[in-house]
Amino acid sequence: MKAIIHIIRKEFIQLRRDPRMFPIIFIAPLVQLLILGYAVNLDIRNISLAVCDQDNSRQSRELLSQFTNSGYFQIAARPQTINQVDRAMDHGRASMAIVIPEKFGSKLNARKPVQVQVIVDGSEALQTSAGIQYASIILNRYIQNLALQRLEQVKGLGLKLPQLNAELRIWYNPDLKSRNFMVPGVLATLLMILTTLLTSLAIVKEKEVGTMEQLMVTPIRPYALIIGKLAPFVLIGTIDVILAMLVAVYWFKVPIQGSLLLLSLVCLVFLMTTLGLGLFISTISRTQQQAMMTAAFFVIMPMIYLSGFAFPIENMPKLIQYFTYLLPLRYFIIIIRGLFLKGVGWHELGTQVLTLAIFGAAILTVSIIRFRKKIG
């Protein structure tokens, strides 16, 4: 036990002697959480809109007012011709355009078919799909209101209109804020990146400077060396989790609806996985540059892209969906979002927690065995 305490103490002394490590360990994750919490925003609003109203009638102005009053569109240009619309789109002044043809109002009054042209910039796929959806909703609502007005005119003839009222309820995220959905995922991703990189780089650094060989010739048992090397990063990861949760709750106002005890337990279980991955990377890397590249390209990037953090797993090809079951971050993100937003507990998340624990134990065991062979 004394040997483990001395190794832990040595690790903290090494961290203290490197003044660059403190901001990397504690300040950088909080700064990244703040930046990503604001930057990673899927709420599409204020889409720049070019309006070409060739009719300038009461009906066309009513239609355009529904676009501007929706909060999703902001008129950025008012071209008079189609060529001017093209230039506005080419120069990036607008990402969508609405072209209302001549005699728009008179054709509506005469109950004749009329077309409104909607032009979208397909270079921004997410904004484009959202803009098309918003525009379709607004146009359909406008047509429905016109139809209801016409039906109101014949009410005096004894015609009764059917009434259908939809009561909409949104659970877990009533305001539909993407920040509430993204911040827990950012927290999970930062925890994975920080602990995996720190563990791998710290051990490989000792190989480069030669202190690992000095530890090998001392009468320290392999398990004591492994525990002593990993324990400081468990503590660092725990402190970072606490700081990140405080920022999420008190800065971003993302409430934790579930059990704090279960959330803390799951974070410790996930640390088994990240520390195991960092330990494994250190056994196959000779330099810190190799460790960083291996962690980035073979661990961090695949987990971020395929874990459901930013892209829905349901939209991926079937083969990729099956592969995501091998990624521990997938389960951790499901758990942490369930605890933050839904307030669910062990009964709902038990399968995910158990799977994550199995992955963590397996990865950590394989990494320890390989590390012991390297120092044996």
N, C-alpha and C positions, 0 to 999 in steps of 0.2 A: 504493500500500500504506500509506503514511503517513497518507493521508486516512482510510482505513478504520480504522486504529488510533486516530486522534484521535476519530472518531465513536463507536467502541466505548468509549473512555475517557470521552467526554461522557455516554454512556448510564449508565455506572456511577456517575459523579459525580451525575447526576440522581437515581438510585436511592438513593445515600447521603444526599442532602439531604432525602429524604422518609423520616423515621423510621418511618412507618406501613407502608412497603412491605416492610421486612425480615420482620416477622412474617407478612405475607400471602404472601410468596414462599416462605419456608422453614419456618416453624412451622405455619401453617394447614394445609398438605397433610399433615403428619405427624399433627397432631391429628385431622384428618378421617379419615385412614387408621385411626388407633386407634379412633375412635368407630364408624366404619362397619364395621370389622373385627369388633367385638363386637356391634353393633346389627343388622347385616344377617346374620341367622342363620336358615337355613331348617330347622334341626333342631327339630321339634315334639316337645316333651316336657312332662311335668307338666300335661296337660290337666285342667282342673278338672271333676270328675265328681260328679254327684248320684246317689246310690244309693237306690232305693226297693225294698227287699226285703220283699215281702208274704208270702213263704213261710218265710224264716228256717230253712231246712233245711240239712243237711250239703251237699247238692248245690249249693244257691244260694251258700253260703259258699265252696265250692271254686271256683265260677265267678268270684265277685268277687275272690278272692285272685289269680286269674290276671290280672285287670285291674290290681290294685295292684302285683303283683310284676313286671309288664312294664316298669315305668319310664316308661311313656307317660302314665299316668293317676294323678291324685291326688284322693282322695275329699275333696270340699269341703263336702258336705252329705248328710244322711241323712233325706230327707223320708219320711213315713209314708203319704201319700196322693198321688194324681195332682195335686190342687190345690196341694199344697205343692211338688211338682215344678215346676209352672208358675210359682209365685212365685220359686223359686230361679233359674229360667232368666230370668225377667223382670228380676230385680234384678242379674243378672250374676254371681251367686255360683258358677254352674256354666255351662260351655259345652256339656256333654253330660250326658245322664241315662240310666240303665239302670233299667228297671222289670221286676222279676221277679215274675210272678203267683203267686197262691196255688196250692198243690198242684203246684208246679214239680217238687219231688223225687219225689213219689209218681207223677206221670205219667211221669217218666223211668224209674222202676223198672218201671212197668207197660208201658213201651215204647209209650206214647201220644204223639201229636204235642203239642208245647208251644211257645209263642211267648214270646220275650223282646223287650220293646219298647226300642228305642234312639232317643232323642230328641237331636237336635243343633241347635246355634245356627248358622243359616246366614249370620249377619251377618259372620262371619270365614271367608271362603271357603277360605283356605289351611289354617287349623287344622281347619275342618270336614271337608275332604276327607281330611286326614291322620287325623283321629279316626275317621272311618267306616272307613278302610282298616285301622287298628289294631284296631278293635272287630271287624271281620269276620274278621280273622286269628285273634284270640283265641277268638271263638265257634266258628269252624270247627275250631280245634285242640281245643277242649273236646269237641265232638261226636266228633271222630276218636278222642280218647282213650277216650271212653265205648264207641265201637264196638270198639276194640281190646280193652278189658276184657271185653266180652261174647264176643268171639272167643276170648280166652284161656280162658274157661270151658269151651269145647267142644274144646279142644286134645286132651283125653284121649280124644276119640272118633276120633282119627286124622286130624283136619283139620290140614293144614299151611298156615300163613299165608305169603303172598308177602312177601319182604323187598326193600325199595327204599331205598337210602341215597343222598341227594343230597350231593355234595361241593361246597360253595359257595366260590368264590374271587372276591374283589373286587379288581380291578386299579386301580392309579393312586391310589386314595384308600381304602385298606383299612378305615379307621375310619369312613368315610362322614361325615366332618366337612365341613359346608357352608362353614366358614371357609377350608378349603384351596381350595375352589372359588371363593369370593367375593373373597378378598383380592387375588389377581392381577387380577380384574376391577375392583376398586376402584382399584388402582394405575393401571391403564390409563385409567380414567375421570378420575381426578384429574389425570393428566398432560395429558389433552386439555383439561380445563377450565382449568387453570392457564395453560398456554402460549397457548391461544387468547385468553383474556381479557386476559392481560398484554400480548400483542403488539398487539391491537386498541386497548386503552385507552391504552397508552403513545404510540402514533402519533397517535391522535385528541387526546390531551392537548396534544401539540405544536401541533396545528392551533388548539386553543382559545387557547393562550397566545401564539401568533404566532411561535414559534421555527421552525416548518416553513418559513414564507415566508423567513426569514433563511437557512436552509440552501439553499433553492432558488436564491438569488441568488449563492451562493458558487460558486467554480469546482470544485465537487465533481461528479464524474461520477455519473449515476443509479445505476449498478451498485454503486459504492462506498458510496453512501448506503444502498442496500437492504441490502448485506452488513453494513455497520456497524450498522444498526438491528436486524437479525435475529440477528447473532452473539451478543450478550449473552443473548438469550432461549434460544438453543441451550445455552449454558453453564449458565444457570439451570435449564433443563429437565433437563440431564444430572445436575446436583447433586441435584435433587429425586428423580430416578429412583434414584440411588445410595442416598440416605437412605431412600426408601420400600422399596427392596429389603432394606436392613439391618433395617428394622422388620419386614418380612414374614418374613424368615428367622429372626432372633434373638428377636423378641418373640412373633410368632404361630406360630413353628415350622413355617412352610410351606416345605418344601424346594424348592430349584431343582434338578430332576433333569437338565435339559438343559444345553446349552452356554452359558456366560456370554458368550462372544464373540458368538455368534449373537443372544443376547438383547439385548446392547448395540447391535449393528448394527440390529436391528429397531426398537429404541427411537429411534435416530437417524432411521431411515426414517420412522417415525410422526411425528416432530417436523417433518419436511417438510410433512406434511399439516396439522398443527395451526398451525404458523407461517404457512403459506399461507392457511389460513382466517382467522386473525387479521389478516393483511395485507389480505385481500380485504374483511373487515368494516370495516377502517379507511378503505377507499376509498369506501364507500357510507354512512358515518356522519359526521355533522358534530359531534356532541357525544359525550362519554363515556357519557351515559345512553342515547343511541341505540345506541352500540356494544354496551353491556352487554345491552340488551333484544334486539337482533338476534342476538347470540351465544347468549343463553339460549334464546330461543324457536325459532330457525331452525337452530341447530347442536347445542347441548348436549343439550336435552331430547329431540329426535328420536333422537339417537345413543344416549342412555342407555336409552330405552324400546325401541328397535328393533334394537339391536346384539347382543342375546342376553346382555347383562350380567346382567339380573335375570329376564327372561322368556324361556322357550325359543322360538326362532324357529319350530320345528316346529309349535307350537301356534297360530301366527298365521294369518290368512287368506292364501290363496295370493297375492293381489295384494300384500299387505304383505310377504310373504316375498321376492317378486321385488324389491321396493323396497329391502330390506335389503342387497342386493348393491351398492348405491351408497354404502353407509356404510363409510368406512375403519375405524371403530372395530370393526366386526364382524370384520374380518380380524385386527386387532391382538389382540383378546380371544382368538380361536381360537389365535393364535400363542403368546401369553404363557401361556395355560393349558396348552397343549401342552408348552411348555418347563418350566414349573414342575412340573406333575403327571406328565406322561407321559414326559418325558425324550426326546422325539422330536427329530429334527434336520432338516437341510436337505432330505433326501430326502422326508420326510413333509410338511414345511411349505413347500416350495419354491413351490408355486402360490400359497399365501396371501401369502408374502413378496413375490413378484413382483407380484401384484395390488396389494398395499399400496404398493409402490414406484411403480407406474404412477400410482395415484391421487395419491400425494404429489407426484410430478414434475409431473403435469398441473395440480393445484390450485396449486402454488407458481408454476408458469410463468404461468398465467392471472393470478394475483394480482400478480406482478411486472410483467407487461405493463400491467395496469390502473394499478398504482401509478406506473409510469414516465410514463404519460399524464397522471396528475394532477400530477406534479412537472415535467413537460416544458414 
